[in-house]
Amino acid sequence: MTETRNAALDSTTPMEAPHTAGGNSVDRFYKPSDEIVEQANVTAYMRSKGFQTYEELYNWSIANLQEFWTDQARELSWFEPWQKVLDDSQAPFYKWFVGAKTNIVYNAIDRHVNTWRRNKLALIWEGEDGSQRTFSYHTLNREVSRIANVLKSMGVRKGDIVTIYLPRIPELPLTMLACAKIGAAHSVVYGGFSVEALADRIDDAGSKVLITADGGYMRGKIIELKKIADEAMARTPTLQTCIVVKHTGHEVTMENTRDLWLHDLLSLPIASPVCPTEPVDAEDTLFILYTSGTTGRPKGVVHTHGGYMVGTYTTLKFVFDLKEEDRWWCAADPGWITGHSYIVYSPLVAGATSFMYEGAPNYPYPDRWWSLIARHAITVLYTAPTAIRGLMRFGEAWPNRHDLSSLRLLGTVGEPINPEAWRWYHRVIGGERCPIMDTWWQTETGHFMITPTPITPLKPGSATRAFLGIDVDVVHEDGSPCAANEDGLLVVKQPWPGMMRTILNDPERYVTTYWDKEPAGMYTVGDSARKDDDGYIWIIGRLDDVIKVSGYRLGTAEVESALVSHPAVAEAAAIGLPHEVKGNAIHAFVILREGFAGSPHLEDELKAHVGHEMGPIARPEKIDFVASLPKTRSGKIMRRVLKAQALGQDVGDISTLEA
Ligand code: PRX
């Protein structure tokens, strides 16, 4: 990969240029080598459509949205074809591949088992303790079928939502796939979440079955998942059965009629390795994934089999350019959308070999990840900026001890990557030869929306441009496009196949949150952004009360609700403040109840309380005890004012502030 420079703008660094108000576009492009361009999947597609440039292909894909997505859908297997590619008659409740019958699991497993890929590795897993487990497509098929038969025997059917709360172990993808295979939906709750978060999600989904484990490992310590699940189950009325995976082997309490070990169930005759994959409607629910919004109640984002399958498969194929011999590592947790889309579903649909690691990046030493890449000959690595920044702190000597020459492509996701981290990733990890795919998307979008492909000239810190068939823009509140370098709202102007279909139990909230806001009729993503002179998009940040901590999405309201559930707390407000490694860290302000006094001890106790209720990622970095909070006359806490005060900035217009 070579770097080219525009001499006229030589004095500006790429890091500064896009942030210069009214300034010119960035001066430096990182261009892919001819070899990369020549072999890229997207180049082959571009030529097959008779186009010379990506720009031409993109313009065609937007003008011929349905043809573009149909081309992609035809590469997959359908039990019955669709009658209509897109139904917009009940917008914004769009439907894709209407009338088609399929199952994402048929595409992820069954269709490979009938080919030479049967003995290809589908999944390679390494535990934090160094143990390894591998699954060929054939063994994956058997294991998923056995779990699917167990679930069926318990009466799990289409229409049910199974909650899964597991550490990063193979049983996480196995149980997700088993649910989908029989037409049931899954709701995975991230293993780093805790009691309240888990109980709320089980309740909202109305799950009767929970799948968890005795525990998981993180930095050599056991996270006691079953214990957390026990507390959560005591708060939820619907739950009848809890299936427990034995992973750490430490002692746990098993309640007689409710809790069952998975290995016991798998030893029963019902757990046959043969289970037909249920044909489902393309629009049937595949999963619910809860994500944070502006209110305390998390949103159950609904994704379906057909469109999600086409969208995730297409983006992986063109952006990460997967080839038959690749070894793909998406280092996210399967409990988040990144893991759902790019560890579990799309790599399997593409027939790829996916790698998964259980533990912390720096355990037992800061070179654990680099050693994994060398030992497993990883070819494509996809991770979050926070992980890069965290590992960067330990210095270059750690990655330099390992042969990272197997890598050919890199990726990032979850938050804007600062150009310094981008360059380190590019130079030290990618050996200056691997393009970095900075992918912008959301739980709601299902798959990449703004992203380079391997043939795109790159600018560190920009997710570049919209993906094929994705119509995004940066606009004013009235919907008119912003000028170059002007900040505005990021919107999507046309539907896409992997889009969320609704919010579980709350279609109204789906409409008001994403479609009814100004500008009406477009999907408002909740981010602000700007386009530079080259049309490259720079994400500025969230416009709502969502905080990205280490790339994880948390709602201020969820943290506040955990704080006020402590007996000492009368009121609380949480904001995100910049943090060198985490991107943002939580800073909370608390008004205490009568009879309680602020102290370092109480601060620690409240931090631990949030950790216990929500999970360690939500633990505030700092808590200030205050006598009052800035509020609007209608009583809404003005977090904007708290943030400006904490950063020593001008607090702006506070005319709506309570007197
Ligand atoms: O603010 C954007 C940020 O993450 C939000 C979506 O969070 P979540 O639903 O948890 O999904 C994260 C993984 C897909 C977005 O609204 N975000 C995501 N990717 C990027 C990003 N911000 C800047 N650059 C990115 N590449």
Residues whose N, C-alpha, C, O or C-beta is under 5 A from the ligand:
A	BS01	PRX	T338 T412 V413 G414 E415 P416 D438 T439 W440 W441 Q442 T443 E444 A463 V525 D527 I539 R542 G551 R553
